[in-house]
Amino acid sequence: MKSKKFISTAKDVINLEIRALQKLKKNINNSFNQAVIQITKCQSKVILCGVGKSGLIASKIASTLASVGTPSFNLSASEASHGDLGMISKKDILILISNSGETNELKNIIQFANRNKILLIGIVSKKNSILYKASDIKLLIPTVKEAGGIVPTASTTAQLALGDALAITVMQNKKFGKIDFKKLHPAGSLGAQLKTVEDIMLTGNKIPFVKEKLNMKKALKILTKKNLGFLIVQNNKKQTKGIIVDGEIRRFSEKKENLYQKNVNQIMTKNPISIEKDSLAAKALGLMNEKKITSLCVHDKKNKYKTIGVVHIHTVLKSNTN
């Protein structure tokens, strides 16, 4: 076989799979809506199962669902008939995937689901099959031509795409957002990109708080002790009123005024910029770059004027490399 033919074969395979996806797109109907509603409502687990290549697709869909907030796992079809049916409870949703819908290993699982009134979603391409007839919700995969004529290729591509469509639609229906996603993906590059201000902020005794009437001589001792290069100024109600950065202190000293005779509120910059704790760390960095500042106060949604943490630009930059 000449090497030029390799590229032609590759393109033929891809074109077959593209056509399969185009047919699948036309097949999406109200059954898909029903599946999304039921999966969203599920208070237990979504269990997926298939045999052979369909089993591999089931495993991937289960992994995707779990990663976006729907507890899911893949059940081995061969092990199900040897005790693993006990993993399925009546509150679960069972999704069975089979191109033919007649796979022997699935028959015991179908009977178990029907007997125990477990919601069964079938992903199948044959309307006259056992799986199609037994399913409460029927997701029909169009009949497609397989690459090479024998190997499950275009059909499994369609199964995978339908699973991805289900997972993303359920995710959006649940309003599962970036912050939720970050909680399930704490490691790796995705976790780093989705770090929030709350993840990296300094809290408690590490925050360099000072009272607005405090003498600057005492305030400078706190500045040195905390070693952050700034002070957060509060009133008696613990509301944040201002910020003092070491650059401002240097500029004031250059005026040859006696700094020690001043109180904190005479030196501070009023109304410091604050960011909500659930904001992405990347947003905090962008805000500091935009305002040409090196630190931010952090608040929660309840009270913008109560500082619950602080972030420094060095902390943000370091968090992006971890």
C-alpha atoms as one frame of an Amber mdcrd trajectory, in Angstrom:
protein
   0.000   0.000   0.000   1.515   3.318  -1.083   1.979   6.053   1.524  -0.260
   8.440  -0.441  -3.071   5.975   0.103  -2.617   6.247   3.864  -3.742   9.866
   3.860  -6.681   9.048   1.597  -7.790   6.260   3.962  -7.466   8.543   6.974
  -9.648  11.165   5.313 -12.218   8.529   4.363 -12.464   7.373   7.998 -12.853
  10.925   9.253 -15.488  11.691   6.616 -17.463   8.600   7.670 -17.418   9.787
  11.273 -18.399  13.331  10.286 -21.408  11.940   8.415 -22.319   9.852  11.464
 -22.285  12.985  13.630 -24.379  14.885  11.099 -26.995  12.101  11.172 -26.859
  12.063  14.986 -27.457  15.812  15.089 -30.658  15.385  13.083 -31.789  12.581
  15.415 -31.733  14.659  18.612 -35.355  14.935  19.795 -37.524  15.201  22.910
 -36.090  11.960  24.302 -32.846  13.846  24.806 -34.735  16.503  26.807 -36.287
  13.786  28.983 -32.884  12.219  29.634 -31.400  15.582  30.671 -34.310  16.302
  33.036 -34.082  12.887  34.707 -30.282  12.976  35.092 -30.478  16.488  36.529
 -33.119  15.363  39.044 -31.241  12.212  40.050 -30.467  12.233  43.788 -28.318
   9.113  43.608 -25.901   7.816  40.953 -25.885   7.536  37.182 -24.538   4.127
  36.198 -23.317   3.430  32.675 -22.680   0.077  31.077 -21.756  -1.308  27.693
 -19.863  -4.203  26.154 -16.644  -4.056  24.150 -16.047  -0.691  22.471 -19.408
   0.551  23.790 -18.155  -0.315  27.270 -15.142   1.940  26.767 -17.463   4.742
  25.648 -19.619   4.141  28.740 -16.545   4.531  30.942 -15.634   7.831  29.293
 -19.166   9.241  29.596 -19.318   8.245  33.269 -16.009  10.013  33.855 -17.232
  13.157  32.088 -20.516  13.239  34.026 -18.683  12.805  37.331 -16.254  15.597
  36.474 -19.087  18.074  35.963 -21.050  17.343  39.107 -23.137  14.218  38.420
 -21.958  11.232  40.515 -21.432   8.445  37.983 -19.517   5.238  37.448 -19.053
   2.541  34.850 -20.404  -0.949  35.591 -18.696  -3.995  34.079 -21.294  -5.892
  32.059 -19.570  -9.237  32.625 -19.269  -8.716  36.393 -22.857  -7.479  36.738
 -24.243 -11.005  36.450 -21.847 -12.211  39.133 -22.878  -9.952  41.999 -22.199
  -6.409  40.796 -25.908  -5.815  40.133 -25.926  -5.069  43.865 -24.195  -1.782
  43.033 -27.439  -0.516  41.480 -30.088   0.991  43.747 -33.673   1.911  42.933
 -32.859   5.631  43.023 -30.110   5.276  40.422 -30.371   5.915  36.705 -28.994
   3.218  34.446 -27.661   4.078  30.979 -26.979   1.079  28.750 -25.065   1.524
  25.499 -25.227  -1.012  22.698 -25.173  -0.544  18.945 -27.300  -3.617  18.279
 -29.263  -3.555  21.529 -29.109  -7.355  21.607 -25.812  -7.905  23.436 -26.200
 -10.996  25.646 -24.227  -9.550  28.579 -26.750  -6.705  28.890 -29.895  -8.868
  29.054 -29.610  -9.682  32.764 -29.011  -5.995  33.542 -32.075  -4.968  31.507
 -34.243  -7.528  33.336 -32.915  -6.365  36.711 -33.665  -2.717  35.880 -37.191
  -3.431  34.650 -38.000  -5.757  37.562 -36.848  -3.189  40.142 -38.331  -0.179
  38.296 -34.931   1.470  37.863 -35.010   4.223  35.258 -33.345   2.835  32.145
 -31.936   5.036  29.385 -30.939   3.108  26.277 -28.405   4.414  23.750 -28.988
   2.096  20.807 -29.352   2.058  17.014 -31.882  -0.773  16.485 -35.560  -0.002
  17.126 -36.581  -3.650  17.181 -33.959  -4.581  19.787 -34.485  -5.734  23.371
 -32.703  -2.659  24.762 -34.770  -0.204  22.735 -38.080  -1.811  23.730 -37.118
  -2.102  27.426 -35.785   1.450  27.843 -37.831   4.116  29.615 -36.011   6.771
  27.613 -34.774   5.786  24.170 -31.809   7.659  22.664 -31.550   6.414  19.118
 -28.155   6.409  17.429 -28.574   6.482  13.637 -27.422   3.432  11.682 -24.065
   4.338  10.177 -21.390   2.783   7.997 -18.352   1.680   9.973 -14.832   2.434
   8.755 -13.339  -0.672   7.178 -16.811  -2.184   7.152 -16.377  -4.166  10.385
 -14.732  -2.165  13.186 -16.934  -0.069  15.538 -15.769   3.435  14.605 -18.470
   5.761  13.318 -21.025   4.238  15.721 -18.799   4.715  18.785 -17.999   8.265
  17.685 -21.733   8.966  17.660 -22.136   7.333  21.096 -19.322   9.435  22.515
 -20.682  12.669  21.044 -24.153  11.945  22.432 -22.629  11.280  25.863 -20.710
  14.543  25.753 -23.878  16.380  24.733 -25.733  14.855  27.682 -22.990  15.709
  30.162 -22.638  19.332  29.075 -26.386  19.940  28.880 -26.900  18.474  32.363
 -23.982  20.559  33.627 -25.556  23.752  32.302 -28.993  22.769  33.579 -27.498
  22.319  37.057 -25.724  25.679  36.708 -22.455  23.886  37.429 -19.867  26.635
  36.899 -16.128  27.241  36.960 -15.929  27.385  40.732 -17.737  24.034  41.055
 -15.475  22.573  38.377 -12.380  23.763  40.218 -13.462  21.962  43.380 -13.478
  18.653  41.497 -10.211  19.388  39.654  -7.787  20.704  42.295  -4.687  19.317
  40.565  -3.124  19.901  37.170  -3.203  22.877  34.839  -7.008  23.201  34.929
  -6.947  23.439  38.711  -4.257  26.126  38.552  -6.191  28.151  35.982  -9.331
  28.005  38.115  -7.790  28.989  41.450  -9.867  31.608  43.211  -8.834  34.552
  45.329 -10.060  32.633  48.372  -7.581  29.845  47.591  -4.543  32.110  47.825
  -5.521  34.995  50.125  -3.982  35.636  53.548  -6.486  35.531  56.402  -6.826
  35.951  60.161  -3.786  37.266  62.029  -1.809  37.459  58.800  -3.899  40.426
  57.629  -2.071  43.673  58.584  -5.036  45.464  60.177  -4.586  48.810  61.991
  -7.109  51.222  63.531  -7.633  54.523  61.733  -6.736  56.605  64.825  -3.511
  54.687  65.488  -0.312  56.718  65.618   1.985  56.108  62.668   4.932  55.266
  64.910   3.049  52.198  66.185   1.659  51.486  62.722   5.165  51.275  61.269
   6.068  48.593  63.797   3.086  46.527  62.580   4.124  47.152  58.965   7.598
  45.812  59.726   6.258  42.823  61.671   3.761  41.720  59.015   6.346  42.230
  56.242   3.787  42.620  53.461   4.488  46.215  52.469   0.988  47.498  53.262
  -1.516  48.078  56.061  -5.315  47.747  55.973  -7.051  50.531  57.918 -10.282
  49.828  59.832 -12.719  51.956  61.816 -14.224  50.924  65.166 -16.927  48.914
  63.336 -14.203  46.880  61.601 -15.095  48.372  58.248 -12.205  48.886  55.864
 -11.609  52.589  55.338  -8.210  52.754  53.671  -4.839  51.260  52.838  -1.266
  52.398  53.424   1.530  51.051  51.234   5.202  51.512  51.916   5.560  53.677
  48.790   3.152  56.222  50.250   5.159  56.326  53.468   8.355  57.039  51.535
   6.684  59.797  49.541   5.312  61.382  52.729   8.751  61.263  54.346  10.236
  63.087  51.353   8.028  66.063  52.223  10.118  66.396  55.401   7.047  66.252
  57.614   7.183  64.421  60.936   5.535  61.107  60.126   5.409  60.051  63.785
   3.088  62.936  64.617   0.465  61.703  62.188  -2.327  59.181  62.652  -3.016
  56.408  60.186  -6.107  58.098  58.710  -3.998  61.152  57.772  -1.702  59.063
  55.607  -3.944  56.345  54.166  -5.482  56.127  50.717  -9.246  55.997  51.201
 -11.582  53.352  49.770  -9.020  50.718  48.746  -9.832  48.423  45.832 -11.399
  45.152  46.936 -12.232  41.930  45.094 -14.847  39.246  45.824 -13.397  36.020
  47.280 -14.879  33.750  44.595 -13.233  35.693  41.771 -10.548  33.883  39.808
  -6.967  34.620  40.832  -6.313  35.583  37.214  -8.927  38.334  37.534  -7.178
  39.651  40.653  -3.893  39.810  38.753  -5.544  41.639  35.869  -7.114  44.155
  38.261  -3.783  44.850  39.954  -2.076  45.342  36.598  -4.863  47.649  35.424
  -4.815  49.813  38.565  -1.007  49.641  38.877  -1.207  48.353  42.448   0.431
  45.404  44.194  -2.201  44.364  46.743  -5.954  43.899  47.056  -8.443  43.620
  49.879 -10.788  40.635  49.675 -14.482  40.615  50.653 -17.407  38.230  50.353
 -20.739  38.976  48.727 -22.396  39.938  52.001 -20.288  42.982  52.858 -17.930
  44.770  50.491 -16.553  46.923  53.286 -15.483  44.046  55.540 -12.074  42.703
  54.562 -11.789  38.941  55.112  -8.434  38.506  53.378  -5.681  40.161  51.363
  -3.710  39.162  48.284  -0.355  40.428  47.071   0.735  40.342  43.439   3.660
  38.055  44.322   1.225  35.537  45.833  -0.892  35.524  42.679   2.106  35.083
  40.395   3.445  32.263  42.544   0.079  30.469  42.539   0.075  30.412  38.724
   3.319  28.442  38.682   2.276  25.800  41.225
